[in-house]
Amino acid sequence: GILEVPRTGIILTSFSSTPPTKGPVGVTITGRAKTRNDLRSYQIGLEGTALIATADLPVAVYAKDSDIDFTITLTLEPK
């Protein structure tokens, strides 16, 4: 699942989800990454998870080199 994705240098602060009645289930994860590379590795790890269709992260978060606050929006694969 989502919590099994390695997250070296990542601190997760919150999770929220959208109800499946409005389309695909979406999960929003917020947190802070120690470095840009840590954040990219985490995003790639999420995208490689079987349950996740997409892991959208605004490109603008990569403007900083370190201590990056982020919000990733996941779209889960339908069952």
C-alpha positions, -999 to +999 in steps of 0.1 A: +000+000+000+008+037+001+025+035+035+048+007+023+065+030-003+101+038+010+103+075+020+138+083+030+140+120+038+102+124+037+080+134+065+043+128+059+020+152+077-015+144+065-037+123+042-072+130+028-094+112+003-122+120-021-153+097-020-156+071-048-190+085-057-174+114-075-153+093-099-120+075-091-109+075-055-082+101-049-058+105-020-040+137-012-007+134+008+011+164+023+045+165+038+080+178+037+110+164+018+145+169+029+158+172-006+145+174-042+160+139-049+142+125-019+109+139-032+114+126-067+123+091-054+091+091-033+070+102-062+085+075-084+079+049-057+043+059-054+038+057-092+053+022-091+027+009-067+001-014-082-029+004-065-019+039-078-028+050-113-012+085-110+008+105-085+005+142-095+030+166-080+032+203-092+065+209-109+069+241-090+078+222-058+111+213-074+121+250-074+136+245-039+167+223-032+158+213+003+131+215+030+103+212+004+067+213+014+046+192-010+012+179-018+009+148-040-025+139-054-029+102-060-056+086-083-062+050-072-068+022-097-104+010-098-110-024-083 
